Amino acid sequence: MFFGGRDKSKKIILFDFRSSSVAAAIIAIDEEIDLPKILFTQRENYYFSEAPKADEFITRAHIALKKLIGEINHFKINDPDIEHSISEVRILYGAPWYTPNFIDIHHEQDKDFIFTRELLAKIIKNTDKKLEINPDTEIIEKNLSSILVNGYETNDPFKKKAKDIKMSFYLAYVSTETKDEIERIIKNNLHVDGDKIYSHSHTAVLHSFLKQNFHSANNYVLLDVSGEMTEITIVRNSFFKKNVTIPVGAHIFSRKLAELSGHDLHTAWSHLNIFLDQKNEPKINKKISNVFEHIKDHYLVLVKESFTQEKIINIPSKIFVVADNEVRKLVKNVFESHDGYAGTLKMSRKPDVISFNKDTFSDLCLYSPGVRADNIISIFSNFVKMYTNTD
């Protein structure tokens, strides 16, 4: 503050890494303004003619990252109330960039006890001793995601009398080599210090978003679908229970359609979107309809096999779908179909499928005029605003 003035808004850079896209955003966060303001977004999508190998996957992501950094460096902010320099950089890793790990702990004593921060610290310390960490990976998140005191969830568990405590810890790992290289590109091209770069995972950010905005969502399936990956997280009684990453995503539909129709990938994707928009029309293209059903069956078989292998049963009836804007309709269509929820997920009745669109986030963030809304960036910016307020 200077002579009664107010601090300028922080300028924060966001990056989101998914299986077939990288997104960047510039956001402004002001402690006196409730919502983050998104000044710039751009998502670089890329397609693979076949399931990508690791080297090709990483190379394409690095190319997209460097292009986005160039766009950020050329973007001019004319608002004098926003800091010119970058306050921090936040990176969001989706599948397959990270690996999650869920740890449940049940602590009980013979007599009632008072749950304190000191006891929690002791429990965490004992848990850390038992962790087996791959030396080639780095922990980017270690959070206490949920806590039940005497069987009830509470946001303020401390100094309460308890008979037993149940806790769910969430950890996320990223390859050290991968993380170091991404941060090196960012540091060298955005000219920011390494101690200003923070990493997060999709599961933690999405779970936090749901807890804050869907308070009754204690049992649900989190379905995060990108181009080359399907990540499914099962939450029961607010505890993470299972995470399944399937190396096939929405682009299998465009790839197979291109193969069967002779079109290139972009044309096939365009035809697919037109089909989904007109699916209930009487003059629907029967050929594309048949191809779509064939690909859907193949995709659902892969999902079902993964569920069988992981012994996942009794799926919660609420499904939250998080996907890139371009594949949202596709994913919702697949899992609302009878084959999707009954044949694959083994649900006895149609689930409550909540698919986010730009209207979902109108009360969570502000977009500057002309800036294209991005579902994941909307969620991430809201998380960063909340995270910044609690630092």
N, C-alpha and C positions, 0 to 999 in steps of 0.2 A: 504493500500500500504506500501511496505517496500523496501527501496533502489531502487526505480524505478520499482519494480515489480508490478504485477497486482493482484487485488483481485481474490480469488478463486470463482468458480461457486457455487451458492447456491444449497444445497441438499434439495429438497422438496418432501414430501410424499403426494400422492393423493389417495383418496378412492372414489369409486362410488357405491352408493346403488341404486339398481333397484329392481323390484318386484320378481325376481327369480335369482338374482346373486349379488355378491359383487366383485368389482375389486379393485386392488391396483396397484400403480405404484411408482417408484422412478424416479424423473426427476432432471436434472441439468439445472439451468438457469444462464446465464452469461449476464450482461448488454451490453457487447461488441459483443455478438453473437446474431443474429436476431432470431434464432429458438431455442426452448427448446429441450433438448436432453433427450430422454426417455431411461433410463438404464435398467429398469425392469418393466414388467407388468405381471399380472396374474389375471384371472377372475374365480371365483368359482361359477359355475352354479349349481343350484339344482332344482329338480322337485318335484311336489306334485301330489299325486295320485288323488286328488280332490282339488277344490278351497280351499286354506288354511284359517284357522282361524287366528285371530290376534296373539295369543300367539305362535302358531307354526311358523308363518311367521317371527316374531321377533327372536325366538330362532334359527332358521336356519341361519338367517343373522348374529347373534352374533357368531355362530360356524364358519361360513365362515370368518368373520372378524378376529377372533383369529388365525385361520390357516394362513391367509394372513400376519398378523403381524409377525408370526413365520418365514415365508419365507423372509420377509423384514429384520428381525434381523440377518438372516443367509447369506444374500446377501453381497458379498464383492465387494467394489469399489476400483479398483487398480489405478485409475487415480489420480495423486497427485494434479491436478488442481481443484479438487472438494472437497468441505468442508466435513469433516468427520461427524460433528454433523448435526442434522436436523435443518434447518432454520425455517421451518413451515410445518404445515399439513393442507391440504385443503380437505374438504368433499363435495361431490356432491350428493344431494338428488333428486331422481326421484320419480315418483308416485309409491306407495301411501304414501311415507314418508313425503311429504310436501303438503301444501295447498296454491295455489296462490290467489291473490286478485288484481284486476285491478281497478284503480280509474282515471277517466277522469275529468279534470278541464278546464273550459273555463273562462278566465279572460279578461274582456274588460272594457274600460273607455270611457267617453263621448268625450274626446279629445285624440289626439295622445300622446303617452308616451314613455319614454325610459325604456326598460326592463333591469333591473339591478340584480345583485346577491342578493342585499338587498330585492328587491321585491320578488324574488323567495323564499328566506328564510322566508319571511312573509307568503307567500302562503302555503308553506310546514307546517309552524307552525299552521296555521288555519286548515289545513287538518288533522294534527295529533290530534287536539282536538276533531275531529268528529269520529275518529276511534273507533270502538267497538272491543276490543281485548279479546279473550278467555283467562282467567287467567291461563289455563293449557297449553297454547302455547307460543312460543317465536318467535319474528320476526327475521329471519336470513338475510333478504334482504329488503331494501326499496330504490328503484332506480327510478330516473326520466328516463323512458325508451325512450320517444320521446317527442319532442317539436316542435310545428308549430308556426312560427311568420308570421302573416298576411296570414296564409294558406300554408306556405312553410316550409318544414323541414330544419333545419340548425344545424350544429354541434357547432356553436359559436353564440348563440342567444343574448348575452349580448351587451349592449350599442347600440342596434339597435332600431330605431323608430318603434313603433307598434301601431296598432289599436286594435288588439286582439291577445291573446296568448292562444293556446290550448296545454295542457300537458297531458301525460299519465304516471301515476305512477304505479309501479309494486311492490307488497309486497309478501313475501313468509313466511309462518308460519310452524313451526315444533313443535310437541309435546315436551314440556319441559322435561318430563320424558324420552322420547326416546332419545332426543339429549344428555341429561346428561349422560345416560348410555353408549351410544356409545363413548362419549368423555372420560368417565371414563376408558373404556377398552383401548382406545388408549393411554391415559396418563400413565396408569399403566404398559402397555406392551411395549410401545415405549420410555417411560421415557422422555416425552416432557411436557413442561409447558402448562397449559390451555390457556394462552394468545397467544400461537402460533398456536392455532387451529381455523380455519375459515370455515364457512359453506356457501354453495351456492345451488341454485336450478336448475334443468334441464332447465326449461323454460327460465330463465334469461341468463344462459350460452349459450344455443342454439340460442336464439334471438340475443345475442351479436355477436356470431360467424357468423350468417347470415348477420347482418348489416355490419360487417367488410369485408366479402368476397363475398357477393352477393348484391352489392349496389343498384341494380334495384329492389330488392325483397321488395316491400312495401305492397303488398297484397298477402298473402299466407296462406296455411294450414301447420302447423307443426305437423307431425304425429310421435309420439314417442311411439314405441311398444316394450314392454319387454315381459317376459314370461307370467306374470299374469295380466298385465295392458295394456290398450291402452289409451294414453293421447293425446288429440287433442286440439291444440291451433289455434284460428283464429286471423289473423292479417290483419287489413284493414287500409290503409293510414298510415302505420307504427305504428298504435295504437293496443294494445291488446284489443280484443273485447270479446272473449269467450274462456273458457277452460273447456273441458269435460274430465272427467276421468271415463273410463269404466272398471269395475272389471273383465275383460277377456282379455287375450292376446294370444300370439302365441302358448303357450303350450296347448291351447284347442284343437289344431289340433293333436298334438302327443297323448294327453290324450284320445281323441275320437277315434283316429285310433287304439290305443292300446286296447281300450274297444271293438271295432268292429272286430279287427283282432285276438285278443288273444295274441298279442305280449306284451313284457314289454315296458316301456316308452322309454328307450334308443334305442331299436330295432325299435320301431315305428317311432321315430324321424329320424333314419337312413334311413328307407324306404321312409319317406316323402321327405327327401333331395334328394334322388336318383330320386324320381318321379319328383320333380321340375327341376332337371337338365335335365331330359329326356322328359319333358312335350310335346315338339314338335316332338318327335320321333314317327315314325309310329308304332313301337312295344310297345307302352306305356302300362303299366299295367292297364287294364280297371277297375279292381276291386278297386285299390287304387284311380284311377281317379274319380270313382263314389263316394267313401267315401270322398275324398277331396272336391268335389263339394257340398256334403251334409253338411260337417262341415263349409265350407266357407259361405254357405247360412245362417246357424245358427249364425255364427259370425257377418255377415253383418246385420242381423235382430237386433241384440243387439246394434250395432253402430247406425243404423237408428232410433231405439226407443229413444236412448239418444239424438240424434239430434232433433227429434220431440219434446221431453220433454223440451229441452232448446230453442226451437223455432229458430233454426239455419237455415237460408236460404241463397241463393245467395253465395255459397261457392266460394272463390277465385280459379282460375284455375291452380295455381301453388301449388304443394304439395312437401314438403321436408320430406323425410322419414329418420328418425333416429332410428336405431335399433341395437341390438347386432348383431355381424357378422353372427351368426348362423341362425337368422331369417330374414335377410335383403331380400333375394330372395322371401321368403314366403310373406312378407308384400307387396312388390312391385307387385308381381303377383296378390294378392287379389285386390288391389286398382287400378290396370291398367285394370282389367277385366270390362266388360260392366256392370255387376251386381254391381261392386264396385263403379264406378264413376257415373253411370247413375241411377241405382236402389237405391243406398244407399245415395250418396252425392248429388243426383239430379242435376248433371252437364249435360249440353246439348251436350258437346263434350268431347273427351278424354283429361284429364288434362296433364300438363307437370309434370311428376313425377320424382323428382331428388332423387335418392337413393345413399347415400354415401358409398364408399368402401375405402380400404386402399390407393388407388391411389389419392383419393380426397385430402388427407392430406400430400402428398409428399412435398409440398412447405410450409407446416405449422409447421412441427416438424421433428426431426431426431430420428431414432431408432437405438440403438446400434446393431451391427451384432448379429443375432440369436434371437432377442427379437420379440415376436409376436405382430403384430399391433392390436390395439383395437380402434374401431371407437370413442367411447365415451371418452376414455382416450386421443386420439389425439386432439379432440375438447377442452377438459378440460385443457390439458397442454398448448395449444395455448392461451386460455383464461387467465390462471394463469400467463403466460409470459407477456401478455398485461397488466394484472392487476398489476403485480409487477413493470412494467415500469412506471405506473402512480401513484403509491403509494407516 
